Amino acid sequence: MNVLITRLISQIGIDLLKARHTVDLNPEQKTLPRDELKKRIQDADAVLCLLTDRIDQEIIDAAPRLKIISNHAVGYDNVDVEYAARRGIAVTNTPGV
């Protein structure tokens, strides 16, 4: 599975994902520009994003293989949950982050 991590998270989490999946990691502590996010999400089966990443219909449509959007945040206001559901894409968040 190809996993896009849009921003640095705990190294333990990165290592766990790398042990089982191909990971594309944004190594910087800044939000990916929208055009770069659209480009990098194209081959992703999963995306682990942060609250600062707007995952809307346009971004979801750029990712035809996407199966899950995992938001590394308590909420998910940045994700178009209704559109993801219509596309059969699971959306999760991480309460207690």
JOVENVEN-V421532 format. One record per residue. N is the residue number from 1. PSI is psi in whole degrees, 0 to 359 (NA if undefined). D_FIRST is the distance of its C-alpha to the first C-alpha in Angstrom with 1 decimal. Layout:
N,PSI,D_FIRST + N,PSI,D_FIRST
This chain:
1,138,0.0 + 2,123,3.8 + 3,126,6.3 + 4,122,9.9 + 5,115,12.7 + 6,347,15.8 + 7,157,18.3 + 8,135,19.1 + 9,185,18.7 + 10,138,20.0 + 11,327,19.0 + 12,315,18.4 + 13,317,15.6 + 14,314,14.1 + 15,319,14.6 + 16,316,13.1 + 17,318,9.7 + 18,334,10.2 + 19,336,11.2 + 20,347,8.0 + 21,165,5.2 + 22,125,6.1 + 23,131,8.4 + 24,111,10.9 + 25,128,13.8 + 26,110,17.1 + 27,5,19.5 + 28,157,22.4 + 29,47,24.1 + 30,154,24.5 + 31,138,22.9 + 32,137,21.2 + 33,147,23.6 + 34,316,22.8 + 35,321,22.6 + 36,320,20.2 + 37,314,17.9 + 38,320,18.1 + 39,314,17.3 + 40,338,14.3 + 41,349,12.6 + 42,320,13.0 + 43,9,9.6 + 44,138,7.7 + 45,334,5.9 + 46,149,7.5 + 47,133,10.6 + 48,109,12.7 + 49,173,16.1 + 50,170,19.7 + 51,336,22.8 + 52,351,23.9 + 53,119,21.0 + 54,108,22.2 + 55,86,19.4 + 56,188,21.8 + 57,318,21.9 + 58,317,21.9 + 59,317,18.7 + 60,318,16.9 + 61,336,18.3 + 62,354,17.0 + 63,79,13.4 + 64,339,13.5 + 65,358,9.9 + 66,130,10.0 + 67,334,9.9 + 68,141,11.0 + 69,116,13.2 + 70,115,14.1 + 71,118,17.5 + 72,69,18.6 + 73,162,22.1 + 74,321,24.6 + 75,193,24.8 + 76,29,22.8 + 77,340,25.6 + 78,355,23.4 + 79,135,21.1 + 80,85,22.4 + 81,318,21.6 + 82,315,23.8 + 83,318,22.1 + 84,317,18.6 + 85,318,20.0 + 86,330,21.6 + 87,358,18.3 + 88,24,16.8 + 89,125,14.6 + 90,146,15.0 + 91,129,16.5 + 92,162,17.2 + 93,180,19.4 + 94,82,20.5 + 95,142,24.2 + 96,9,26.1 + 97,NA,24.2
